[in-house]
Amino acid sequence: MEVVRMLDYNQIKELIKEIDSSSLRVFELENSDIKLKLSKNEENSSYKENIINTTSSENSTVFTKETKTSTEETLIETEELIEENLNIVKSPLVGTYYSSSTPGGAPYVEVGSKVKKGDVLCIVEAMKIMNEITSEVDGEIVEALRSDEEIVEFGMELFKIRS
C-alpha cells in the first residue's frame, strides 16, 4: 500500500516557484486527493487556487478552472472602448522573443517609443531563423508584454501601440 502525503499550501507555492524557474512548460500531479496542473502556456482561462475546508476535519486543496463572468466580460469590453486607439501586435509564429538584435543590447523599442509603420519592434526566433516583427501602424508603444528569451506562441500579444 502506497502512502501519499497531502501537499500543504507552502509546499505548493514552492513547487510553483520551482516549475516557474525551470524549462518545463506543463507539469501535472494527480492522486486520489489532489489534481494539480501547472502550465506556462497562455490559455483562454486560468487556473486559480482555492483552499476549502471539507465537512470533515481534513483540509483539501482544489484547483478549479476560472471562467469569465458576464461582469468581467463587460469590464473587458469597456476597457476596449476606452482604449479603442490601441493596436495589438501579436506573434505571427511560435518561437523565442528577443527585444534587441544582440544579447544585452539596446531594445528596438521601449514603452513611450514612437514607431512608424514598418519599424522593427522585436525578433522572434524560430528554428534558428531570426524573424523581425514590424509595426503595422504609426504610433507610440504603450506596453511591451514580453521579456527577452520568453517562449511565445502563435497569436500571443507582444505590444500595445496607441495610434
Backbone as JSON Lines, residues from 0, in Angstrom:
{"i":0,"aa":"M","n":[0.84,-1.17,0.0],"ca":[0.0,0.0,0.0],"c":[0.89,1.25,0.0]}
{"i":1,"aa":"E","n":[0.62,2.14,-0.94],"ca":[1.4,3.36,-1.07],"c":[0.78,4.46,-0.22]}
{"i":2,"aa":"V","n":[1.6,5.13,0.55],"ca":[1.13,6.23,1.37],"c":[1.5,7.53,0.66]}
{"i":3,"aa":"V","n":[0.49,8.31,0.31],"ca":[0.72,9.58,-0.37],"c":[0.37,10.7,0.61]}
{"i":4,"aa":"R","n":[1.28,11.57,0.85],"ca":[1.11,12.66,1.79],"c":[0.5,13.85,1.05]}
{"i":5,"aa":"M","n":[-0.42,14.53,1.67],"ca":[-1.07,15.71,1.1],"c":[-0.1,16.89,1.11]}
{"i":6,"aa":"L","n":[-0.02,17.62,0.01],"ca":[0.82,18.81,-0.05],"c":[0.15,19.95,0.71]}
{"i":7,"aa":"D","n":[0.94,20.67,1.5],"ca":[0.36,21.82,2.16],"c":[0.57,23.06,1.28]}
{"i":8,"aa":"Y","n":[-0.01,24.16,1.69],"ca":[-0.01,25.4,0.9],"c":[1.41,25.86,0.57]}
{"i":9,"aa":"N","n":[2.31,25.85,1.55],"ca":[3.69,26.3,1.33],"c":[4.44,25.38,0.37]}
{"i":10,"aa":"Q","n":[4.18,24.09,0.44],"ca":[4.83,23.15,-0.48],"c":[4.35,23.4,-1.91]}
{"i":11,"aa":"I","n":[3.07,23.71,-2.07],"ca":[2.53,24.0,-3.4],"c":[3.14,25.29,-3.94]}
{"i":12,"aa":"K","n":[3.26,26.32,-3.08],"ca":[3.9,27.57,-3.51],"c":[5.33,27.32,-3.94]}
{"i":13,"aa":"E","n":[6.08,26.51,-3.19],"ca":[7.46,26.2,-3.54],"c":[7.53,25.42,-4.85]}
{"i":14,"aa":"L","n":[6.61,24.49,-5.05],"ca":[6.55,23.72,-6.29],"c":[6.3,24.65,-7.48]}
{"i":15,"aa":"I","n":[5.41,25.61,-7.32],"ca":[5.12,26.58,-8.38],"c":[6.38,27.37,-8.73]}
{"i":16,"aa":"K","n":[7.12,27.82,-7.71],"ca":[8.36,28.58,-7.94],"c":[9.38,27.73,-8.69]}
{"i":17,"aa":"E","n":[9.52,26.47,-8.29],"ca":[10.49,25.58,-8.94],"c":[10.13,25.34,-10.41]}
{"i":18,"aa":"I","n":[8.85,25.09,-10.67],"ca":[8.4,24.86,-12.05],"c":[8.58,26.13,-12.86]}
{"i":19,"aa":"D","n":[8.27,27.28,-12.27],"ca":[8.38,28.56,-12.98],"c":[9.82,28.84,-13.4]}
{"i":20,"aa":"S","n":[10.79,28.48,-12.55],"ca":[12.18,28.75,-12.87],"c":[12.81,27.66,-13.73]}
{"i":21,"aa":"S","n":[12.08,26.59,-14.01],"ca":[12.61,25.51,-14.84],"c":[12.21,25.72,-16.29]}
{"i":22,"aa":"S","n":[12.68,24.82,-17.14],"ca":[12.33,24.91,-18.57],"c":[11.06,24.1,-18.89]}
{"i":23,"aa":"L","n":[10.45,23.49,-17.87],"ca":[9.21,22.75,-18.1],"c":[8.1,23.7,-18.55]}
{"i":24,"aa":"R","n":[7.27,23.29,-19.49],"ca":[6.14,24.09,-19.95],"c":[4.85,23.67,-19.26]}
{"i":25,"aa":"V","n":[4.7,22.37,-18.95],"ca":[3.49,21.85,-18.31],"c":[3.9,20.82,-17.26]}
{"i":26,"aa":"F","n":[3.27,20.88,-16.09],"ca":[3.51,19.93,-15.02],"c":[2.16,19.48,-14.48]}
{"i":27,"aa":"E","n":[1.96,18.17,-14.35],"ca":[0.71,17.64,-13.8],"c":[1.03,16.65,-12.69]}
{"i":28,"aa":"L","n":[0.26,16.73,-11.6],"ca":[0.38,15.82,-10.47],"c":[-1.03,15.42,-10.09]}
{"i":29,"aa":"E","n":[-1.24,14.12,-9.93],"ca":[-2.59,13.67,-9.59],"c":[-2.51,12.45,-8.7]}
{"i":30,"aa":"N","n":[-3.32,12.46,-7.64],"ca":[-3.55,11.27,-6.84],"c":[-5.01,11.28,-6.43]}
{"i":31,"aa":"S","n":[-5.39,10.46,-5.5],"ca":[-6.81,10.37,-5.15],"c":[-7.36,11.64,-4.49]}
{"i":32,"aa":"D","n":[-6.5,12.44,-3.85],"ca":[-6.96,13.63,-3.13],"c":[-6.75,14.94,-3.87]}
{"i":33,"aa":"I","n":[-5.84,14.96,-4.82],"ca":[-5.48,16.25,-5.44],"c":[-5.17,16.06,-6.92]}
{"i":34,"aa":"K","n":[-5.53,17.06,-7.68],"ca":[-5.13,17.12,-9.08],"c":[-4.55,18.51,-9.28]}
{"i":35,"aa":"L","n":[-3.31,18.58,-9.7],"ca":[-2.6,19.84,-9.86],"c":[-2.04,19.9,-11.27]}
{"i":36,"aa":"K","n":[-2.35,20.98,-11.98],"ca":[-1.79,21.2,-13.32],"c":[-1.22,22.6,-13.35]}
{"i":37,"aa":"L","n":[0.06,22.71,-13.67],"ca":[0.74,23.99,-13.82],"c":[1.17,24.1,-15.28]}
{"i":38,"aa":"S","n":[0.83,25.22,-15.91],"ca":[1.17,25.41,-17.31],"c":[1.69,26.81,-17.53]}
{"i":39,"aa":"K","n":[2.81,26.92,-18.25],"ca":[3.35,28.22,-18.6],"c":[2.76,28.7,-19.93]}
{"i":40,"aa":"N","n":[2.02,27.85,-20.6],"ca":[1.41,28.22,-21.87],"c":[0.22,29.12,-21.62]}
{"i":41,"aa":"E","n":[0.07,30.16,-22.41],"ca":[-1.05,31.09,-22.26],"c":[-2.3,30.39,-22.79]}
{"i":42,"aa":"E","n":[-3.35,30.42,-21.99],"ca":[-4.62,29.82,-22.38],"c":[-5.72,30.84,-22.21]}
{"i":43,"aa":"N","n":[-6.92,30.52,-22.72],"ca":[-8.05,31.44,-22.61],"c":[-8.55,31.58,-21.19]}
{"i":44,"aa":"S","n":[-8.3,30.58,-20.38],"ca":[-8.73,30.66,-18.99],"c":[-7.54,30.33,-18.11]}
{"i":45,"aa":"S","n":[-7.62,30.68,-16.85],"ca":[-6.5,30.42,-15.95],"c":[-6.96,29.5,-14.84]}
{"i":46,"aa":"Y","n":[-5.97,28.89,-14.2],"ca":[-6.28,28.05,-13.06],"c":[-6.04,28.86,-11.81]}
{"i":47,"aa":"K","n":[-6.98,28.77,-10.89],"ca":[-6.89,29.56,-9.67],"c":[-6.94,28.61,-8.49]}
{"i":48,"aa":"E","n":[-6.11,28.87,-7.51],"ca":[-6.04,28.01,-6.34],"c":[-7.13,28.41,-5.35]}
{"i":49,"aa":"N","n":[-7.86,27.43,-4.88],"ca":[-8.86,27.65,-3.84],"c":[-8.58,26.66,-2.72]}
{"i":50,"aa":"I","n":[-8.53,27.15,-1.5],"ca":[-8.36,26.26,-0.35],"c":[-9.7,26.19,0.35]}
{"i":51,"aa":"I","n":[-10.23,24.97,0.5],"ca":[-11.55,24.81,1.1],"c":[-11.46,23.85,2.27]}
{"i":52,"aa":"N","n":[-12.36,24.0,3.22],"ca":[-12.49,23.05,4.31],"c":[-13.66,22.14,3.99]}
{"i":53,"aa":"T","n":[-13.42,20.84,4.03],"ca":[-14.5,19.9,3.79],"c":[-15.28,19.73,5.08]}
{"i":54,"aa":"T","n":[-16.4,19.01,5.02],"ca":[-17.23,18.84,6.21],"c":[-16.51,18.06,7.3]}
{"i":55,"aa":"S","n":[-15.55,17.21,6.89],"ca":[-14.78,16.52,7.92],"c":[-13.66,17.45,8.39]}
{"i":56,"aa":"S","n":[-12.8,16.96,9.25],"ca":[-11.77,17.81,9.84],"c":[-10.56,18.0,8.92]}
{"i":57,"aa":"E","n":[-10.52,17.3,7.77],"ca":[-9.35,17.42,6.89],"c":[-9.5,18.61,5.94]}
{"i":58,"aa":"N","n":[-8.36,19.15,5.5],"ca":[-8.34,20.24,4.53],"c":[-8.01,19.66,3.16]}
{"i":59,"aa":"S","n":[-8.61,20.23,2.13],"ca":[-8.31,19.82,0.76],"c":[-7.91,21.05,-0.03]}
{"i":60,"aa":"T","n":[-6.96,20.88,-0.92],"ca":[-6.6,21.95,-1.83],"c":[-7.15,21.57,-3.19]}
{"i":61,"aa":"V","n":[-7.93,22.46,-3.77],"ca":[-8.58,22.18,-5.03],"c":[-8.19,23.26,-6.02]}
{"i":62,"aa":"F","n":[-7.84,22.87,-7.23],"ca":[-7.55,23.83,-8.27],"c":[-8.71,23.78,-9.24]}
{"i":63,"aa":"T","n":[-9.38,24.92,-9.4],"ca":[-10.54,24.97,-10.26],"c":[-10.27,25.88,-11.43]}
{"i":64,"aa":"K","n":[-10.91,25.62,-12.52],"ca":[-10.75,26.45,-13.7],"c":[-11.62,27.69,-13.55]}
{"i":65,"aa":"E","n":[-11.01,28.84,-13.74],"ca":[-11.73,30.11,-13.59],"c":[-12.21,30.54,-14.97]}
{"i":66,"aa":"T","n":[-13.47,30.87,-15.06],"ca":[-14.01,31.33,-16.33],"c":[-14.49,32.76,-16.19]}
{"i":67,"aa":"K","n":[-14.58,33.45,-17.29],"ca":[-15.0,34.85,-17.25],"c":[-16.5,34.94,-17.0]}
{"i":68,"aa":"T","n":[-16.86,35.82,-16.11],"ca":[-18.27,36.06,-15.86],"c":[-18.72,37.19,-16.77]}
{"i":69,"aa":"S","n":[-20.02,37.4,-16.85],"ca":[-20.53,38.46,-17.7],"c":[-20.05,39.82,-17.22]}
{"i":70,"aa":"T","n":[-19.87,39.99,-15.89],"ca":[-19.37,41.25,-15.36],"c":[-17.95,41.5,-15.85]}
{"i":71,"aa":"E","n":[-17.1,40.46,-15.8],"ca":[-15.73,40.6,-16.28],"c":[-15.71,40.89,-17.78]}
{"i":72,"aa":"E","n":[-16.58,40.22,-18.53],"ca":[-16.64,40.45,-19.97],"c":[-17.07,41.89,-20.26]}
{"i":73,"aa":"T","n":[-18.01,42.4,-19.49],"ca":[-18.45,43.78,-19.66],"c":[-17.31,44.73,-19.37]}
{"i":74,"aa":"L","n":[-16.54,44.45,-18.3],"ca":[-15.4,45.28,-17.94],"c":[-14.37,45.27,-19.06]}
{"i":75,"aa":"I","n":[-14.1,44.1,-19.62],"ca":[-13.14,43.99,-20.72],"c":[-13.64,44.78,-21.93]}
{"i":76,"aa":"E","n":[-14.93,44.67,-22.26],"ca":[-15.49,45.42,-23.38],"c":[-15.37,46.92,-23.13]}
{"i":77,"aa":"T","n":[-15.6,47.37,-21.9],"ca":[-15.47,48.78,-21.55],"c":[-14.04,49.24,-21.74]}
{"i":78,"aa":"E","n":[-13.06,48.44,-21.27],"ca":[-11.66,48.79,-21.45],"c":[-11.31,48.9,-22.93]}
{"i":79,"aa":"E","n":[-11.86,48.0,-23.75],"ca":[-11.58,48.04,-25.18],"c":[-12.13,49.32,-25.79]}
{"i":80,"aa":"L","n":[-13.31,49.78,-25.33],"ca":[-13.87,51.01,-25.85],"c":[-13.01,52.21,-25.45]}
{"i":81,"aa":"I","n":[-12.53,52.2,-24.2],"ca":[-11.68,53.29,-23.73],"c":[-10.37,53.32,-24.52]}
{"i":82,"aa":"E","n":[-9.84,52.15,-24.82],"ca":[-8.56,52.05,-25.5],"c":[-8.75,51.67,-26.96]}
{"i":83,"aa":"E","n":[-9.76,52.23,-27.62],"ca":[-10.05,51.85,-29.0],"c":[-8.95,52.24,-29.97]}
{"i":84,"aa":"N","n":[-8.09,53.18,-29.61],"ca":[-6.99,53.57,-30.47],"c":[-5.76,52.68,-30.29]}
{"i":85,"aa":"L","n":[-5.89,51.62,-29.49],"ca":[-4.78,50.72,-29.27],"c":[-4.76,49.64,-30.34]}
{"i":86,"aa":"N","n":[-3.58,49.39,-30.86],"ca":[-3.37,48.29,-31.8],"c":[-2.53,47.25,-31.09]}
{"i":87,"aa":"I","n":[-2.95,46.01,-31.16],"ca":[-2.25,44.92,-30.51],"c":[-1.38,44.23,-31.56]}
{"i":88,"aa":"V","n":[-0.09,44.11,-31.26],"ca":[0.83,43.38,-32.14],"c":[0.93,41.97,-31.57]}
{"i":89,"aa":"K","n":[0.57,40.98,-32.39],"ca":[0.59,39.58,-31.95],"c":[1.68,38.82,-32.68]}
{"i":90,"aa":"S","n":[2.17,37.79,-32.03],"ca":[3.22,36.98,-32.63],"c":[2.65,36.18,-33.8]}
{"i":91,"aa":"P","n":[3.28,36.27,-34.97],"ca":[2.8,35.53,-36.12],"c":[3.28,34.08,-36.15]}
{"i":92,"aa":"L","n":[4.12,33.69,-35.16],"ca":[4.65,32.34,-35.14],"c":[5.08,31.96,-33.73]}
{"i":93,"aa":"V","n":[5.4,30.69,-33.56],"ca":[5.9,30.17,-32.29],"c":[7.41,30.32,-32.3]}
{"i":94,"aa":"G","n":[7.97,30.81,-31.2],"ca":[9.42,30.95,-31.14],"c":[9.87,31.62,-29.86]}
{"i":95,"aa":"T","n":[11.08,32.12,-29.88],"ca":[11.68,32.8,-28.73],"c":[11.73,34.29,-29.0]}
{"i":96,"aa":"Y","n":[11.23,35.08,-28.05],"ca":[11.14,36.53,-28.18],"c":[12.47,37.19,-27.79]}
{"i":97,"aa":"Y","n":[12.9,38.15,-28.6],"ca":[14.08,38.97,-28.28],"c":[13.74,40.43,-28.54]}
{"i":98,"aa":"S","n":[14.07,41.31,-27.59],"ca":[13.76,42.72,-27.74],"c":[14.84,43.48,-28.5]}
{"i":99,"aa":"S","n":[16.02,42.85,-28.69],"ca":[17.11,43.52,-29.39],"c":[17.81,42.52,-30.32]}
{"i":100,"aa":"S","n":[18.69,43.05,-31.17],"ca":[19.37,42.19,-32.13],"c":[20.56,41.46,-31.52]}
{"i":101,"aa":"T","n":[21.04,41.92,-30.36],"ca":[22.16,41.26,-29.69],"c":[21.82,41.05,-28.22]}
{"i":102,"aa":"P","n":[22.33,39.98,-27.61],"ca":[22.06,39.75,-26.19],"c":[22.54,40.92,-25.34]}
{"i":103,"aa":"G","n":[21.67,41.46,-24.53],"ca":[22.0,42.57,-23.66],"c":[22.07,43.91,-24.37]}
{"i":104,"aa":"G","n":[21.76,43.94,-25.65],"ca":[21.8,45.18,-26.43],"c":[20.59,46.06,-26.16]}
{"i":105,"aa":"A","n":[20.63,47.25,-26.73],"ca":[19.51,48.18,-26.58],"c":[18.29,47.63,-27.31]}
{"i":106,"aa":"P","n":[17.13,47.63,-26.67],"ca":[15.92,47.11,-27.33],"c":[15.52,47.99,-28.52]}
{"i":107,"aa":"Y","n":[14.88,47.36,-29.49],"ca":[14.38,48.1,-30.65],"c":[13.43,49.2,-30.19]}
{"i":108,"aa":"V","n":[12.5,48.85,-29.29],"ca":[11.53,49.82,-28.79],"c":[11.32,49.6,-27.29]}
{"i":109,"aa":"E","n":[10.86,50.65,-26.63],"ca":[10.52,50.61,-25.22],"c":[9.19,51.33,-25.05]}
{"i":110,"aa":"V","n":[8.59,51.22,-23.87],"ca":[7.36,51.95,-23.6],"c":[7.65,53.44,-23.81]}
{"i":111,"aa":"G","n":[6.8,54.1,-24.59],"ca":[6.98,55.51,-24.88],"c":[7.66,55.77,-26.22]}
{"i":112,"aa":"S","n":[8.25,54.73,-26.83],"ca":[8.91,54.9,-28.12],"c":[7.89,55.22,-29.2]}
{"i":113,"aa":"K","n":[8.25,56.14,-30.08],"ca":[7.41,56.45,-31.24],"c":[7.83,55.52,-32.37]}
{"i":114,"aa":"V","n":[6.86,54.9,-33.03],"ca":[7.17,53.98,-34.13],"c":[6.39,54.38,-35.37]}
{"i":115,"aa":"K","n":[6.95,54.02,-36.5],"ca":[6.29,54.24,-37.79],"c":[6.02,52.87,-38.4]}
{"i":116,"aa":"K","n":[5.07,52.83,-39.29],"ca":[4.73,51.59,-39.97],"c":[6.0,51.03,-40.61]}
{"i":117,"aa":"G","n":[6.3,49.76,-40.33],"ca":[7.48,49.1,-40.88],"c":[8.67,49.07,-39.94]}
{"i":118,"aa":"D","n":[8.63,49.84,-38.84],"ca":[9.73,49.82,-37.87],"c":[9.79,48.45,-37.18]}
{"i":119,"aa":"V","n":[11.02,47.96,-36.94],"ca":[11.2,46.69,-36.24],"c":[10.89,46.89,-34.76]}
{"i":120,"aa":"L","n":[10.04,46.0,-34.22],"ca":[9.67,46.05,-32.81],"c":[10.45,45.04,-31.98]}
{"i":121,"aa":"C","n":[10.68,43.85,-32.55],"ca":[11.36,42.78,-31.84],"c":[11.73,41.7,-32.84]}
{"i":122,"aa":"I","n":[12.32,40.64,-32.33],"ca":[12.65,39.47,-33.14],"c":[12.02,38.25,-32.48]}
{"i":123,"aa":"V","n":[11.47,37.36,-33.3],"ca":[11.02,36.06,-32.8],"c":[11.84,35.01,-33.56]}
{"i":124,"aa":"E","n":[12.66,34.27,-32.79],"ca":[13.5,33.24,-33.39],"c":[12.71,31.94,-33.46]}
{"i":125,"aa":"A","n":[12.71,31.36,-34.65],"ca":[12.06,30.06,-34.84],"c":[12.98,29.21,-35.69]}
{"i":126,"aa":"M","n":[13.4,28.08,-35.16],"ca":[14.26,27.14,-35.89],"c":[15.52,27.83,-36.41]}
{"i":127,"aa":"K","n":[16.17,28.59,-35.55],"ca":[17.42,29.29,-35.85],"c":[17.27,30.4,-36.89]}
{"i":128,"aa":"I","n":[16.05,30.78,-37.21],"ca":[15.8,31.88,-38.14],"c":[15.26,33.05,-37.33]}
{"i":129,"aa":"M","n":[15.91,34.22,-37.5],"ca":[15.5,35.42,-36.79],"c":[14.45,36.15,-37.62]}
{"i":130,"aa":"N","n":[13.23,36.23,-37.11],"ca":[12.11,36.87,-37.81],"c":[11.84,38.23,-37.19]}
{"i":131,"aa":"E","n":[12.02,39.3,-37.96],"ca":[11.75,40.64,-37.45],"c":[10.25,40.87,-37.44]}
{"i":132,"aa":"I","n":[9.74,41.34,-36.31],"ca":[8.33,41.69,-36.18],"c":[8.26,43.21,-36.3]}
{"i":133,"aa":"T","n":[7.47,43.69,-37.27],"ca":[7.41,45.12,-37.54],"c":[6.05,45.7,-37.19]}
{"i":134,"aa":"S","n":[6.03,47.01,-37.01],"ca":[4.8,47.72,-36.69],"c":[3.95,47.86,-37.96]}
{"i":135,"aa":"E","n":[2.67,47.68,-37.8],"ca":[1.74,47.86,-38.92],"c":[1.09,49.23,-38.91]}
{"i":136,"aa":"V","n":[1.4,50.03,-37.86],"ca":[0.81,51.37,-37.72],"c":[1.85,52.35,-37.21]}
{"i":137,"aa":"D","n":[1.57,53.64,-37.39],"ca":[2.35,54.7,-36.76],"c":[1.76,54.91,-35.37]}
{"i":138,"aa":"G","n":[2.6,55.1,-34.37],"ca":[2.06,55.35,-33.04],"c":[3.13,55.33,-31.97]}
{"i":139,"aa":"E","n":[2.68,55.1,-30.72],"ca":[3.55,55.08,-29.55],"c":[3.37,53.76,-28.81]}
{"i":140,"aa":"I","n":[4.47,53.16,-28.39],"ca":[4.42,51.92,-27.63],"c":[3.85,52.23,-26.25]}
{"i":141,"aa":"V","n":[2.72,51.61,-25.93],"ca":[2.07,51.81,-24.64],"c":[2.49,50.72,-23.66]}
{"i":142,"aa":"E","n":[2.67,49.51,-24.19],"ca":[3.01,48.39,-23.32],"c":[3.79,47.34,-24.1]}
{"i":143,"aa":"A","n":[4.89,46.87,-23.51],"ca":[5.66,45.74,-24.04],"c":[5.3,44.55,-23.16]}
{"i":144,"aa":"L","n":[4.7,43.53,-23.74],"ca":[4.1,42.45,-22.96],"c":[5.0,41.23,-22.75]}
{"i":145,"aa":"R","n":[6.15,41.18,-23.36],"ca":[7.03,40.01,-23.25],"c":[8.43,40.43,-22.83]}
{"i":146,"aa":"S","n":[9.19,39.48,-22.29],"ca":[10.57,39.75,-21.89],"c":[11.51,38.85,-22.7]}
{"i":147,"aa":"D","n":[12.78,39.24,-22.74],"ca":[13.77,38.51,-23.53],"c":[13.8,37.02,-23.21]}
{"i":148,"aa":"E","n":[13.97,36.25,-24.26],"ca":[14.08,34.8,-24.22],"c":[12.81,34.1,-23.74]}
{"i":149,"aa":"E","n":[11.71,34.8,-23.74],"ca":[10.42,34.19,-23.39],"c":[9.9,33.44,-24.61]}
{"i":150,"aa":"I","n":[9.35,32.26,-24.38],"ca":[8.75,31.49,-25.46],"c":[7.39,32.1,-25.77]}
{"i":151,"aa":"V","n":[7.14,32.39,-27.05],"ca":[5.85,32.94,-27.44],"c":[5.15,31.95,-28.37]}
{"i":152,"aa":"E","n":[3.85,31.93,-28.26],"ca":[3.01,31.08,-29.09],"c":[2.41,31.91,-30.21]}
{"i":153,"aa":"F","n":[1.9,31.26,-31.22],"ca":[1.2,31.95,-32.29],"c":[0.03,32.72,-31.7]}
{"i":154,"aa":"G","n":[-0.08,34.0,-32.05],"ca":[-1.2,34.82,-31.6],"c":[-1.03,35.47,-30.24]}
{"i":155,"aa":"M","n":[0.08,35.19,-29.54],"ca":[0.31,35.85,-28.25],"c":[0.56,37.33,-28.47]}
{"i":156,"aa":"E","n":[0.02,38.14,-27.57],"ca":[0.2,39.58,-27.68],"c":[1.63,39.97,-27.27]}
{"i":157,"aa":"L","n":[2.25,40.82,-28.1],"ca":[3.62,41.27,-27.84],"c":[3.69,42.72,-27.4]}
{"i":158,"aa":"F","n":[2.92,43.59,-28.09],"ca":[2.95,45.02,-27.81],"c":[1.56,45.61,-27.95]}
{"i":159,"aa":"K","n":[1.38,46.74,-27.25],"ca":[0.19,47.58,-27.46],"c":[0.71,48.92,-27.97]}
{"i":160,"aa":"I","n":[0.15,49.35,-29.1],"ca":[0.57,50.6,-29.72],"c":[-0.63,51.52,-29.84]}
{"i":161,"aa":"R","n":[-0.5,52.75,-29.33],"ca":[-1.57,53.73,-29.46],"c":[-1.3,54.51,-30.73]}
{"i":162,"aa":"S","n":[-2.29,54.51,-31.63],"ca":[-2.11,55.21,-32.91],"c":[-2.78,56.59,-32.87]}
